[in-house]
Amino acid sequence: METKAPIKVYMTRKLIGVGPEDSIKKACEVMVEFDIGSLVVVERGRVVGFFTKSDIIRRVVIPGLPNTTPVREIMTSDLITADVNTPVKDVLDIMAKKGIKHILIEENGEIVGIFSLRDLLDASRRKLETAIAVE
């Protein structure tokens, strides 16, 4: 992975989400269906929140909330983002400082993708596979 490359090279553009009034159970079902660790929360076509597997543990299971609780009650609404042209190294620095595994990527003020540690691992795996194939 080229750490000076812009994050747009490695981000995932397909955002999967739920609405703020959807239940935690529905959000979890979507996460399982797509085998992902996070969802955007979308209202009237705009991303208004973020929901992760960690949120489920810290904000649902530990406090004992019912799975019928609306996502809006436990989502993160103070979004941490990076611009599409931010170098990978800088994005990883932000993620490390904030202690997060996912970061939303924006372009011109709009959320256009997501970058996760899984994307980092996938890129590293592809690079290793390419190197092995060349040998």
Secondary structure as GFF3:
##gff-version 3
##sequence-region A 1 135
A	DSSP	three_ten_helix	7	9	.	.	.	ID=ss1
A	DSSP	beta_strand	17	18	.	.	.	ID=ss2
A	DSSP	alpha_helix	24	34	.	.	.	ID=ss3
A	DSSP	beta_strand	38	43	.	.	.	ID=ss4
A	DSSP	beta_strand	46	52	.	.	.	ID=ss5
A	DSSP	alpha_helix	53	55	.	.	.	ID=ss6
A	DSSP	pi_helix	56	61	.	.	.	ID=ss7
A	DSSP	three_ten_helix	71	73	.	.	.	ID=ss8
A	DSSP	beta_strand	81	83	.	.	.	ID=ss9
A	DSSP	alpha_helix	88	98	.	.	.	ID=ss10
A	DSSP	beta_strand	102	107	.	.	.	ID=ss11
A	DSSP	beta_strand	110	116	.	.	.	ID=ss12
A	DSSP	alpha_helix	117	134	.	.	.	ID=ss13
###
